[in-house]
Amino acid sequence: MKAFLAAVVFAVVVAFGAATFLDSGFQQPSHAAFTTEGARVDNPGSNLIGN
């Protein structure tokens, strides 16, 4: 039982650390991440209906 609880605690700590690490450095807004010739995503503040 001690090994199982230690594994659960370890999994939670690793998941929290990975989420914090990935959230702080690797995420970008979609208009910055997808800037190739095949997909042009404009700044999300613009209106897409035609104004």
MMTF fields as JSON, N, C-alpha, C and O atoms, coordinates in Angstrom:
{
  "mmtfVersion": "1.0.0",
  "mmtfProducer": "UNKNOWN",
  "numBonds": 203,
  "numAtoms": 204,
  "numGroups": 51,
  "numChains": 1,
  "numModels": 1,
  "chainsPerModel": [1],
  "groupsPerChain": [51],
  "chainIdList": ["A"],
  "bondAtomList": [4, 2, 8, 6, 12, 10, 16, 14, 20, 18, 24, 22, 28, 26, 32, 30, 36, 34, 40, 38, 44, 42, 48, 46, 52, 50, 56, 54, 60, 58, 64, 62, 68, 66, 72, 70, 76, 74, 80, 78, 84, 82, 88, 86, 92, 90, 96, 94, 100, 98, 104, 102, 108, 106, 112, 110, 116, 114, 120, 118, 124, 122, 128, 126, 132, 130, 136, 134, 140, 138, 144, 142, 148, 146, 152, 150, 156, 154, 160, 158, 164, 162, 168, 166, 172, 170, 176, 174, 180, 178, 184, 182, 188, 186, 192, 190, 196, 194, 200, 198],
  "bondOrderList": [1, 1, 1, 1, 1, 1, 1, 1, 1, 1, 1, 1, 1, 1, 1, 1, 1, 1, 1, 1, 1, 1, 1, 1, 1, 1, 1, 1, 1, 1, 1, 1, 1, 1, 1, 1, 1, 1, 1, 1, 1, 1, 1, 1, 1, 1, 1, 1, 1, 1],
  "groupList": [{"groupName": "MET", "atomNameList": ["N", "CA", "C", "O"], "elementList": ["N", "C", "C", "O"], "formalChargeList": [0, 0, 0, 0], "bondAtomList": [1, 0, 2, 1, 3, 2], "bondOrderList": [1, 1, 2], "singleLetterCode": "M", "chemCompType": "L-PEPTIDE LINKING"}, {"groupName": "LYS", "atomNameList": ["N", "CA", "C", "O"], "elementList": ["N", "C", "C", "O"], "formalChargeList": [0, 0, 0, 0], "bondAtomList": [1, 0, 2, 1, 3, 2], "bondOrderList": [1, 1, 2], "singleLetterCode": "K", "chemCompType": "L-PEPTIDE LINKING"}, {"groupName": "ALA", "atomNameList": ["N", "CA", "C", "O"], "elementList": ["N", "C", "C", "O"], "formalChargeList": [0, 0, 0, 0], "bondAtomList": [1, 0, 2, 1, 3, 2], "bondOrderList": [1, 1, 2], "singleLetterCode": "A", "chemCompType": "L-PEPTIDE LINKING"}, {"groupName": "PHE", "atomNameList": ["N", "CA", "C", "O"], "elementList": ["N", "C", "C", "O"], "formalChargeList": [0, 0, 0, 0], "bondAtomList": [1, 0, 2, 1, 3, 2], "bondOrderList": [1, 1, 2], "singleLetterCode": "F", "chemCompType": "L-PEPTIDE LINKING"}, {"groupName": "LEU", "atomNameList": ["N", "CA", "C", "O"], "elementList": ["N", "C", "C", "O"], "formalChargeList": [0, 0, 0, 0], "bondAtomList": [1, 0, 2, 1, 3, 2], "bondOrderList": [1, 1, 2], "singleLetterCode": "L", "chemCompType": "L-PEPTIDE LINKING"}, {"groupName": "VAL", "atomNameList": ["N", "CA", "C", "O"], "elementList": ["N", "C", "C", "O"], "formalChargeList": [0, 0, 0, 0], "bondAtomList": [1, 0, 2, 1, 3, 2], "bondOrderList": [1, 1, 2], "singleLetterCode": "V", "chemCompType": "L-PEPTIDE LINKING"}, {"groupName": "GLY", "atomNameList": ["N", "CA", "C", "O"], "elementList": ["N", "C", "C", "O"], "formalChargeList": [0, 0, 0, 0], "bondAtomList": [1, 0, 2, 1, 3, 2], "bondOrderList": [1, 1, 2], "singleLetterCode": "G", "chemCompType": "PEPTIDE LINKING"}, {"groupName": "THR", "atomNameList": ["N", "CA", "C", "O"], "elementList": ["N", "C", "C", "O"], "formalChargeList": [0, 0, 0, 0], "bondAtomList": [1, 0, 2, 1, 3, 2], "bondOrderList": [1, 1, 2], "singleLetterCode": "T", "chemCompType": "L-PEPTIDE LINKING"}, {"groupName": "ASP", "atomNameList": ["N", "CA", "C", "O"], "elementList": ["N", "C", "C", "O"], "formalChargeList": [0, 0, 0, 0], "bondAtomList": [1, 0, 2, 1, 3, 2], "bondOrderList": [1, 1, 2], "singleLetterCode": "D", "chemCompType": "L-PEPTIDE LINKING"}, {"groupName": "SER", "atomNameList": ["N", "CA", "C", "O"], "elementList": ["N", "C", "C", "O"], "formalChargeList": [0, 0, 0, 0], "bondAtomList": [1, 0, 2, 1, 3, 2], "bondOrderList": [1, 1, 2], "singleLetterCode": "S", "chemCompType": "L-PEPTIDE LINKING"}, {"groupName": "GLN", "atomNameList": ["N", "CA", "C", "O"], "elementList": ["N", "C", "C", "O"], "formalChargeList": [0, 0, 0, 0], "bondAtomList": [1, 0, 2, 1, 3, 2], "bondOrderList": [1, 1, 2], "singleLetterCode": "Q", "chemCompType": "L-PEPTIDE LINKING"}, {"groupName": "PRO", "atomNameList": ["N", "CA", "C", "O"], "elementList": ["N", "C", "C", "O"], "formalChargeList": [0, 0, 0, 0], "bondAtomList": [1, 0, 2, 1, 3, 2], "bondOrderList": [1, 1, 2], "singleLetterCode": "P", "chemCompType": "L-PEPTIDE LINKING"}, {"groupName": "HIS", "atomNameList": ["N", "CA", "C", "O"], "elementList": ["N", "C", "C", "O"], "formalChargeList": [0, 0, 0, 0], "bondAtomList": [1, 0, 2, 1, 3, 2], "bondOrderList": [1, 1, 2], "singleLetterCode": "H", "chemCompType": "L-PEPTIDE LINKING"}, {"groupName": "GLU", "atomNameList": ["N", "CA", "C", "O"], "elementList": ["N", "C", "C", "O"], "formalChargeList": [0, 0, 0, 0], "bondAtomList": [1, 0, 2, 1, 3, 2], "bondOrderList": [1, 1, 2], "singleLetterCode": "E", "chemCompType": "L-PEPTIDE LINKING"}, {"groupName": "ARG", "atomNameList": ["N", "CA", "C", "O"], "elementList": ["N", "C", "C", "O"], "formalChargeList": [0, 0, 0, 0], "bondAtomList": [1, 0, 2, 1, 3, 2], "bondOrderList": [1, 1, 2], "singleLetterCode": "R", "chemCompType": "L-PEPTIDE LINKING"}, {"groupName": "ASN", "atomNameList": ["N", "CA", "C", "O"], "elementList": ["N", "C", "C", "O"], "formalChargeList": [0, 0, 0, 0], "bondAtomList": [1, 0, 2, 1, 3, 2], "bondOrderList": [1, 1, 2], "singleLetterCode": "N", "chemCompType": "L-PEPTIDE LINKING"}, {"groupName": "ILE", "atomNameList": ["N", "CA", "C", "O"], "elementList": ["N", "C", "C", "O"], "formalChargeList": [0, 0, 0, 0], "bondAtomList": [1, 0, 2, 1, 3, 2], "bondOrderList": [1, 1, 2], "singleLetterCode": "I", "chemCompType": "L-PEPTIDE LINKING"}],
  "groupTypeList": [0, 1, 2, 3, 4, 2, 2, 5, 5, 3, 2, 5, 5, 5, 2, 3, 6, 2, 2, 7, 3, 4, 8, 9, 6, 3, 10, 10, 11, 9, 12, 2, 2, 3, 7, 7, 13, 6, 2, 14, 5, 8, 15, 11, 6, 9, 15, 4, 16, 6, 15],
  "groupIdList": [1, 2, 3, 4, 5, 6, 7, 8, 9, 10, 11, 12, 13, 14, 15, 16, 17, 18, 19, 20, 21, 22, 23, 24, 25, 26, 27, 28, 29, 30, 31, 32, 33, 34, 35, 36, 37, 38, 39, 40, 41, 42, 43, 44, 45, 46, 47, 48, 49, 50, 51],
  "secStructList": [7, 2, 2, 2, 2, 2, 2, 2, 2, 2, 2, 2, 2, 2, 2, 2, 2, 2, 2, 2, 2, 2, 2, 2, 2, 1, 7, 7, 7, 2, 2, 2, 2, 7, 5, 1, 1, 1, 7, 5, 7, 7, 7, 6, 6, 1, 7, 1, 1, 7, 7],
  "xCoordList": [0.826, 0.0, 0.863, 0.514, 2.002, 2.883, 3.457, 3.602, 3.782, 4.332, 3.293, 3.629, 2.038, 0.981, 0.773, 0.665, 0.718, 0.548, 1.743, 1.575, 2.94, 4.123, 4.068, 4.464, 3.581, 3.458, 2.421, 2.624, 1.319, 0.283, 0.808, 0.603, 1.479, 2.046, 3.093, 3.133, 3.933, 4.943, 4.3, 4.76, 3.242, 2.558, 1.931, 1.977, 1.348, 0.741, 1.811, 1.619, 2.921, 3.997, 4.586, 4.831, 4.811, 5.362, 4.368, 4.773, 3.091, 2.082, 1.99, 1.895, 2.018, 1.968, 3.213, 3.115, 4.371, 5.604, 5.626, 6.049, 5.181, 5.146, 4.156, 4.45, 2.992, 1.998, 2.521, 2.321, 3.182, 3.738, 4.836, 4.883, 5.717, 6.82, 6.314, 6.776, 5.373, 4.868, 4.005, 3.992, 3.29, 2.434, 3.248, 2.826, 4.412, 5.182, 6.01, 6.26, 6.446, 7.39, 7.021, 7.605, 6.088, 5.89, 4.575, 4.375, 3.695, 2.42, 2.51, 3.178, 1.824, 1.746, 0.297, -0.47, -0.083, -1.416, -1.502, -0.478, -2.692, -2.839, -2.389, -1.844, -2.602, -2.183, -0.662, -0.137, 0.043, 1.505, 2.059, 3.128, 1.35, 1.854, 1.658, 2.535, 0.534, 0.214, 0.414, -0.554, 1.66, 1.956, 2.72, 3.831, 2.119, 2.706, 1.873, 0.852, 2.293, 1.535, 0.204, -0.744, 0.118, -1.108, -2.175, -3.357, -1.793, -2.776, -2.432, -1.466, -3.211, -3.038, -4.17, -5.313, -3.859, -4.85, -4.571, -3.482, -5.556, -5.39, -5.425, -5.733, -5.111, -5.189, -6.612, -7.555, -6.807, -8.157, -9.053, -10.238, -8.535, -9.367, -10.162, -11.059, -9.878, -10.593, -11.925, -12.097, -12.845, -14.177, -14.156, -13.654, -14.688, -14.677, -15.924, -15.999, -16.909, -18.165, -18.057, -18.766, -17.226, -17.078, -17.025, -17.082, -16.922, -16.809, -15.398, -15.108],
  "yCoordList": [-1.197, 0.0, 1.251, 2.249, 1.204, 2.362, 2.664, 3.825, 1.612, 1.809, 2.442, 3.295, 2.028, 2.599, 4.077, 4.898, 4.411, 5.813, 6.656, 7.798, 6.103, 6.825, 7.044, 8.104, 6.056, 6.196, 7.245, 8.011, 7.288, 8.283, 9.685, 10.606, 9.846, 11.157, 11.566, 12.725, 10.634, 10.935, 11.345, 12.29, 10.647, 10.978, 12.367, 13.114, 12.712, 14.037, 15.122, 16.157, 14.897, 15.89, 16.066, 17.193, 14.969, 15.056, 15.742, 16.558, 15.43, 16.061, 17.552, 18.348, 17.938, 19.363, 20.085, 21.183, 19.476, 20.091, 20.217, 21.247, 19.192, 19.249, 20.298, 21.039, 20.369, 21.365, 22.775, 23.655, 22.999, 24.325, 24.673, 25.795, 23.731, 23.967, 24.239, 25.176, 23.431, 23.604, 24.848, 25.482, 25.206, 26.386, 27.664, 28.653, 27.661, 28.895, 29.197, 30.369, 28.196, 28.501, 28.093, 28.621, 27.184, 26.622, 27.011, 26.684, 27.68, 28.02, 29.361, 30.283, 29.456, 30.681, 30.893, 29.934, 32.139, 32.36, 31.746, 31.586, 31.407, 30.745, 31.626, 31.117, 32.941, 33.805, 33.928, 34.35, 33.576, 33.578, 32.198, 32.096, 31.138, 29.788, 29.326, 28.663, 29.66, 29.183, 30.304, 30.906, 30.585, 31.654, 31.095, 31.534, 30.13, 29.585, 30.039, 30.703, 29.691, 30.089, 29.355, 29.869, 28.166, 27.39, 27.818, 27.56, 28.46, 28.844, 30.225, 30.392, 31.197, 32.547, 32.852, 33.037, 32.903, 33.225, 34.64, 34.936, 35.514, 36.921, 37.116, 36.191, 38.305, 38.672, 38.426, 38.858, 37.759, 37.388, 38.565, 38.363, 39.771, 40.924, 41.444, 42.263, 41.009, 41.529, 40.805, 39.665, 41.477, 40.936, 40.112, 40.58, 38.898, 38.024, 38.128, 37.457, 38.949, 39.01, 39.948, 39.745, 40.935, 41.808, 43.28, 44.102, 43.643, 45.068, 45.535, 46.701],
  "zCoordList": [0.0, 0.0, 0.0, -0.631, 0.712, 0.743, -0.632, -1.012, -1.375, -2.721, -3.647, -4.469, -3.516, -4.346, -4.03, -4.941, -2.761, -2.38, -2.812, -3.24, -2.702, -3.161, -4.671, -5.156, -5.416, -6.871, -7.24, -8.182, -6.514, -6.782, -6.486, -7.277, -5.362, -5.009, -6.042, -6.455, -6.461, -7.469, -8.792, -9.432, -9.209, -10.455, -10.394, -11.372, -9.256, -9.103, -9.143, -9.779, -8.479, -8.466, -9.873, -10.304, -10.58, -11.936, -12.875, -13.703, -12.764, -13.611, -13.338, -14.273, -12.08, -11.752, -12.265, -12.811, -12.092, -12.58, -14.09, -14.617, -14.794, -16.253, -16.739, -17.678, -16.115, -16.517, -16.284, -17.122, -15.165, -14.879, -15.863, -16.368, -16.14, -17.067, -18.481, -19.132, -18.961, -20.32, -20.446, -21.5, -19.401, -19.45, -19.477, -20.075, -18.837, -18.726, -19.965, -20.246, -20.716, -21.774, -23.175, -24.122, -23.365, -24.691, -25.358, -26.528, -24.674, -25.286, -25.993, -25.525, -27.134, -27.917, -28.328, -28.415, -28.582, -29.146, -30.547, -31.212, -30.993, -32.289, -33.442, -34.422, -33.352, -34.457, -34.533, -35.564, -33.485, -33.533, -33.872, -34.473, -33.497, -33.716, -35.155, -35.71, -35.766, -37.105, -38.115, -38.579, -38.453, -39.402, -40.596, -40.895, -41.27, -42.484, -43.672, -43.494, -44.876, -46.057, -46.146, -46.74, -45.566, -45.656, -44.671, -44.899, -43.592, -42.571, -42.044, -41.299, -42.425, -41.911, -40.952, -41.369, -39.693, -38.674, -38.209, -37.718, -38.364, -38.03, -36.519, -35.768, -36.094, -34.69, -34.199, -34.862, -33.08, -32.658, -32.296, -32.029, -32.277, -31.954, -33.129, -32.929, -34.35, -35.524, -35.722, -35.291, -36.372, -36.607, -37.882, -38.904, -37.848, -39.006, -39.873, -40.901, -39.495, -40.238, -41.435, -42.421, -41.392, -42.55, -42.217, -43.131, -41.0, -40.631, -40.754, -40.487]
}
